[in-house]
Amino acid sequence: MVKENGVNAEATRFEFNVKHIGEPTMVQPEKETPKGLYFLSNLDQNLAVIIRTIYCFKSQEKGNELAAQVLKDALSKVLVHYYPLAGRLTISPQRKLIVNCDGDTDGAVFVEAEADCNMDEIGDSTKPDPITLGKLVYEIPGAKSLLQTPLLVVQVTKFKCGGFALGLCMNHCMFDGIGAMEFVNSWGETARGLALNTPPFLDRMILNARDPPKVEFKHQEFDEIQDISGTNDLYAEKVQYRSFCFDMSQLERLKAKAMEDGTLKKCTTFEALSAFVWRARSKALQMKPDQKTKLLFAVDGRPKFSPPLPKGYFGNGIKLTYSICRAGELIENNLSYGVELVQNAIKMVTNDFLRSSIDYFETKRTRPSLSSTLLITAWSRLSFHTTDFGWGEPVFTGPVALPEKEVTLFLSHGSERKSINVLLGLPVSAMKSFEQHLKEI
């Protein structure tokens, strides 16, 4: 049986206070950087949402007194390489997002804070909890839109135990998970006095739309699906957030289950787990047999472009691919049915599909709809856990909250990072049903 990590966040929330030390400061690049407007590709336009994450570092012999200053000084140095992060979002004459780098008012916002507890007292950090974990990430007072929110906001919180947390608020339009991982690891390398292992490639014009645009695919990832099952009404209930750990043996059994009817010759962990969660969630939400349901997930387009994107590409190189079927087909067929749909969605992502998607946004200016949709974000393949600012690798990294109710997150778990935590939110009644379906493994 799949193990649940902890229990309902509302029942176990630990109340603690965080005191901000002094006023927020603006950290600018240490040296002169280019001025002017910085282009964002159409893949960036589709992902303009705020992502909040935390990194927790244990107490070391040197304590946490210097942590904020070390991170602040290193940030100023690394922003020379990543200077657009110090800019501000604005709207271009083409009515698209673009970054204004003027050099005077630019900068990342940096805040120092202290918590009135030990780090291990904040409880179950394996599950997104915006109320508790949100105290570790600074929010700009009065910011009501993306244009009013800096592209990078940093909070360093010291705990009584000598450990500290790094809380980041970043705009997804600046980079995907791979790019964010490379930036944070570059920041850590800078803090330790090392050269950047992967310097950023800044020219996003290589993903400009074609002239004229050439849309060659249907791009149903953008389609709005009618909710005939009353799922939106179900979400009017209280939503619970849970974390479920699938260990190596359970993941192997899941892959075997997907291939037991002989339909598939091979199957990856991601394919089997994605299909299983999609199916179990559709059952739990009591979708009608004729209800269309969509699965969205990101595929790394870097190696799939022709030519491949350069190493260190600074931006979004991922593409949301999709599969659509009727809930009855997904639920009544063997697991192999869903896995095959996932595999076909992955195969769909070619250079032609990627270029067509970029051109589609150029002509339609639309974003993927999440109606009757499950959006899976897989962080399990990203090495955020290797970040080191001089205090060793973090004991925990993860999101403060899931960005939308339709989002499910896969996170690697355990010292060998071969188990996977599945984080999701569901209405209370649906969560009980989802837990029962997990016993099928």
Secondary structure, DSSP 8 states (H G I E B T S, - for coil): --EE-SS-HHHH-----EEEEEEEEEE--SS----EEE---HHHHTT--EEEEEEEE---TT-STTHHHHHHHHHHHHTTTTGGGGSEEEE-TTSSEEEEE-SSS--EEEEEEEESS-GGGG--TTS--TTTGGGGS---TT--SGGGS-SEEEEEEE-TTS-EEEEEEEEGGG--HHHHHHHHHHHHHHHTT---SS--B--GGGG---SS----S--GGG------S-HHHHTTS-EEEEEEEE-HHHHHHHHHHHHTTSS-S---HHHHHHHHHHHHHHHHTT--TT-EEEEEEEEE-TTTSSS---TTB-S--EEEEEEEEEHHHHHHS-HHHHHHHHHHHHHH--HHHHHHHHHHHHHH------TTEEEEEE-TT--GGG--SSS-S-SEEEESS-SSTTEEEEEEESTT--EEEEEEEEEHHHHHHHHHHGGG-
